[in-house]
Amino acid sequence: MYNILLTAMIVIGLLIIIAVLMQPSKQQDALSALSGGGGDLFATQKSRGFEAVMQRITAILGAIWFIIGLALVYVGSH
């Protein structure tokens, strides 16, 4: 059981890396952080389309990775 969980954790970790790398970059946000970003105060927008899907996939994979990590600790201690 331990080996199965460990393999699943490694695979999900690789999927998280791929999902993060596939997300579109936010160059404008990084630039506004350096310059103060006062103009973007009221310009917050919801992410849509591909960006929203990738954010959701990353969050779900992160939660699964965390749960498997807790299960791995439990199985390893018993």
N, CA, C and O of each residue as an XYZ file, in Angstrom:
312
protein
N       0.829     -1.197      0.000
C       0.000      0.000      0.000
C       0.869      1.255      0.000
O       0.559      2.251     -0.654
N       1.961      1.177      0.750
C       2.868      2.319      0.844
C       3.462      2.644     -0.525
O       3.538      3.809     -0.915
N       3.882      1.609     -1.248
C       4.496      1.821     -2.561
C       3.498      2.383     -3.572
O       3.862      3.200     -4.418
N       2.248      1.949     -3.485
C       1.216      2.458     -4.387
C       0.979      3.941     -4.125
O       0.897      4.736     -5.061
N       0.871      4.309     -2.854
C       0.659      5.716     -2.505
C       1.863      6.578     -2.899
O       1.702      7.703     -3.373
N       3.044      6.048     -2.700
C       4.250      6.798     -3.060
C       4.328      7.015     -4.565
O       4.684      8.103     -5.018
N       3.997      5.991     -5.340
C       3.987      6.126     -6.796
C       2.934      7.133     -7.235
O       3.190      7.955     -8.115
N       1.747      7.072     -6.626
C       0.681      8.027     -6.959
C       1.100      9.445     -6.616
O       0.780     10.377     -7.353
N       1.807      9.624     -5.516
C       2.247     10.954     -5.116
C       3.280     11.511     -6.103
O       3.257     12.700     -6.422
N       4.167     10.666     -6.575
C       5.169     11.105     -7.547
C       4.499     11.481     -8.868
O       4.834     12.504     -9.466
N       3.553     10.656     -9.324
C       2.857     10.931    -10.585
C       2.056     12.227    -10.476
O       2.086     13.051    -11.390
N       1.347     12.411     -9.377
C       0.554     13.631     -9.204
C       1.466     14.843     -9.077
O       1.127     15.921     -9.565
N       2.608     14.688     -8.436
C       3.574     15.782     -8.357
C       4.053     16.201     -9.734
O       4.182     17.395    -10.007
N       4.317     15.241    -10.603
C       4.717     15.566    -11.975
C       3.581     16.245    -12.739
O       3.820     17.167    -13.519
N       2.340     15.789    -12.516
C       1.192     16.430    -13.157
C       1.001     17.864    -12.678
O       0.598     18.728    -13.458
N       1.286     18.126    -11.405
C       1.203     19.495    -10.882
C       2.240     20.374    -11.572
O       1.945     21.507    -11.952
N       3.446     19.855    -11.732
C       4.497     20.628    -12.403
C       4.073     20.954    -13.833
O       4.244     22.086    -14.287
N       3.524     19.976    -14.541
C       3.079     20.209    -15.912
C       1.945     21.220    -15.953
O       1.923     22.091    -16.823
N       0.995     21.114    -15.015
C      -0.146     22.044    -14.989
C       0.310     23.469    -14.700
O      -0.226     24.417    -15.274
N       1.281     23.629    -13.827
C       1.782     24.970    -13.515
C       2.531     25.548    -14.708
O       2.399     26.735    -15.006
N       3.306     24.729    -15.386
C       4.044     25.213    -16.551
C       3.130     25.557    -17.721
O       3.488     26.386    -18.557
N       1.965     24.940    -17.792
C       1.026     25.215    -18.881
C       0.208     26.483    -18.653
O      -0.434     26.972    -19.582
N       0.220     27.015    -17.454
C      -0.562     28.213    -17.176
C       0.054     29.415    -17.882
O       1.277     29.534    -17.958
N      -0.796     30.312    -18.400
C      -0.260     31.495    -19.075
C       0.481     32.398    -18.094
O       0.109     32.512    -16.926
N       1.533     33.032    -18.592
C       2.322     33.903    -17.719
C       1.587     35.217    -17.495
O       0.752     35.630    -18.300
N       1.913     35.846    -16.406
C       1.289     37.119    -16.056
C       2.379     38.188    -15.979
O       2.688     38.691    -14.899
N       2.946     38.523    -17.108
C       4.034     39.494    -17.168
C       3.586     40.865    -16.679
O       4.335     41.561    -15.994
N       2.381     41.246    -17.027
C       1.890     42.553    -16.622
C       1.766     42.661    -15.103
O       2.043     43.718    -14.536
N       1.351     41.580    -14.440
C       1.226     41.610    -12.987
C       2.581     41.774    -12.317
O       2.702     42.494    -11.326
N       3.596     41.114    -12.847
C       4.928     41.239    -12.271
C       5.470     42.645    -12.482
O       6.151     43.184    -11.609
N       5.177     43.240    -13.624
C       5.638     44.595    -13.895
C       4.958     45.600    -12.973
O       5.600     46.521    -12.469
N       3.669     45.423    -12.755
C       2.951     46.369    -11.904
C       3.358     46.226    -10.435
O       3.226     47.174     -9.661
N       3.847     45.058    -10.053
C       4.315     44.887     -8.679
C       5.568     45.720     -8.439
O       5.771     46.236     -7.340
N       6.396     45.852     -9.449
C       7.613     46.646     -9.314
C       7.342     48.141     -9.379
O       8.023     48.930     -8.724
N       6.342     48.533    -10.173
C       6.075     49.952    -10.357
C       4.982     50.479     -9.434
O       4.618     51.650     -9.538
N       4.470     49.689     -8.572
C       3.438     50.144     -7.649
C       2.076     49.591     -7.974
O       1.345     49.196     -7.066
N       1.709     49.547     -9.241
C       0.455     48.933     -9.668
C      -0.787     49.678     -9.234
O      -1.833     49.057     -9.044
N      -0.708     50.985     -9.070
C      -1.874     51.752     -8.661
C      -2.994     51.735     -9.681
O      -4.168     51.805     -9.316
N      -2.645     51.641    -10.961
C      -3.652     51.623    -12.012
C      -4.448     50.339    -12.046
O      -5.543     50.301    -12.608
N      -3.925     49.308    -11.463
C      -4.615     48.019    -11.479
C      -5.454     47.785    -10.230
O      -5.895     46.661     -9.989
N      -5.680     48.810     -9.444
C      -6.391     48.644     -8.188
C      -7.809     48.143     -8.404
O      -8.267     47.258     -7.681
N      -8.501     48.687     -9.374
C      -9.890     48.297     -9.621
C     -10.033     47.446    -10.878
O     -11.146     47.247    -11.366
N      -8.944     46.953    -11.394
C      -8.977     46.201    -12.640
C      -8.922     44.688    -12.414
O      -8.512     43.951    -13.311
N      -9.319     44.223    -11.255
C      -9.283     42.786    -11.014
C     -10.355     42.109    -11.838
O     -11.512     42.531    -11.848
N      -9.962     41.056    -12.528
C     -10.886     40.326    -13.367
C     -10.823     38.858    -13.009
O      -9.796     38.351    -12.558
N     -11.929     38.196    -13.217
C     -11.947     36.750    -13.016
C     -11.215     36.094    -14.178
O     -11.292     36.546    -15.320
N     -10.514     35.034    -13.864
C      -9.867     34.299    -14.938
C     -10.924     33.496    -15.689
O     -11.857     32.955    -15.096
N     -10.755     33.434    -16.997
C     -11.742     32.750    -17.831
C     -11.046     31.805    -18.784
O      -9.856     31.944    -19.070
N     -11.797     30.856    -19.263
C     -11.304     29.959    -20.295
C     -10.212     29.035    -19.811
O     -10.310     28.413    -18.753
N      -9.166     28.964    -20.620
C      -8.068     28.039    -20.367
C      -7.381     28.331    -19.025
O      -7.008     27.405    -18.304
N      -7.218     29.594    -18.700
C      -6.560     29.979    -17.452
C      -7.343     29.490    -16.235
O      -6.754     28.997    -15.273
N      -8.654     29.624    -16.275
C      -9.491     29.174    -15.160
C      -9.449     27.660    -15.013
O      -9.409     27.140    -13.898
N      -9.457     26.957    -16.136
C      -9.400     25.498    -16.094
C      -8.074     25.039    -15.505
O      -8.043     24.131    -14.675
N      -6.981     25.660    -15.930
C      -5.662     25.263    -15.431
C      -5.511     25.585    -13.939
O      -4.890     24.817    -13.204
N      -6.067     26.703    -13.490
C      -6.023     27.027    -12.061
C      -6.814     26.006    -11.254
O      -6.379     25.583    -10.183
N      -7.960     25.614    -11.761
C      -8.790     24.629    -11.054
C      -8.098     23.265    -11.023
O      -8.089     22.600     -9.988
N      -7.518     22.847    -12.150
C      -6.804     21.565    -12.198
C      -5.633     21.575    -11.228
O      -5.400     20.590    -10.527
N      -4.895     22.679    -11.181
C      -3.756     22.776    -10.270
C      -4.205     22.693     -8.812
O      -3.561     22.029     -7.999
N      -5.296     23.357     -8.483
C      -5.803     23.324     -7.104
C      -6.276     21.921     -6.728
O      -6.016     21.452     -5.621
N      -6.967     21.256     -7.648
C      -7.458     19.903     -7.364
C      -6.297     18.933     -7.204
O      -6.285     18.117     -6.283
N      -5.317     19.022     -8.106
C      -4.148     18.142     -7.996
C      -3.372     18.409     -6.712
O      -2.857     17.481     -6.088
N      -3.290     19.679     -6.318
C      -2.611     20.011     -5.062
C      -3.323     19.424     -3.853
O      -2.678     18.934     -2.927
N      -4.646     19.473     -3.859
C      -5.414     18.904     -2.747
C      -5.259     17.382     -2.698
O      -5.110     16.801     -1.623
N      -5.294     16.741     -3.877
C      -5.106     15.286     -3.921
C      -3.710     14.916     -3.450
O      -3.536     13.940     -2.720
N      -2.704     15.700     -3.868
C      -1.322     15.443     -3.459
C      -1.181     15.554     -1.936
O      -0.492     14.748     -1.311
N      -1.831     16.547     -1.353
C      -1.787     16.739      0.098
C      -2.467     15.587      0.827
O      -1.950     15.099      1.833
N      -3.624     15.147      0.328
C      -4.350     14.045      0.963
C      -3.546     12.748      0.873
O      -3.484     11.981      1.834
N      -2.936     12.511     -0.280
C      -2.102     11.314     -0.422
C      -0.899     11.399      0.509
O      -0.469     10.387      1.063
N      -0.357     12.596      0.685
C       0.756     12.765      1.629
C       0.353     12.413      3.042
O       1.116     11.761      3.756
N      -0.837     12.831      3.465
C      -1.314     12.473      4.800
C      -1.556     10.976      4.928
O      -1.246     10.377      5.957
N      -2.114     10.369      3.875
C      -2.332      8.931      3.891
C      -1.007      8.178      3.924
O      -0.903      7.125      4.553
N      -0.014      8.708      3.258
C       1.317      8.091      3.250
C       1.948      8.130      4.630
O       2.595      7.168      5.046
N       1.768      9.222      5.336
C       2.280      9.325      6.705
C       1.552      8.332      7.605
O       2.175      7.672      8.437
N       0.231      8.224      7.438
C      -0.551      7.293      8.270
C      -0.142      5.855      8.010
O       0.072      5.092      8.952
N      -0.029      5.476      6.745
C       0.341      4.101      6.394
C       1.761      3.808      6.844
O       2.055      2.702      7.299
N       2.635      4.781      6.722
C       4.021      4.583      7.120
C       4.212      4.438      8.624
O       5.178      3.817      9.068
N       3.306      5.001      9.407
C       3.445      4.919     10.853
C       2.795      3.657     11.448
O       3.024      3.330     12.612
N       1.997      2.963     10.656
C       1.330      1.754     11.163
C       1.842      0.513     10.509
O       1.385     -0.585     10.824
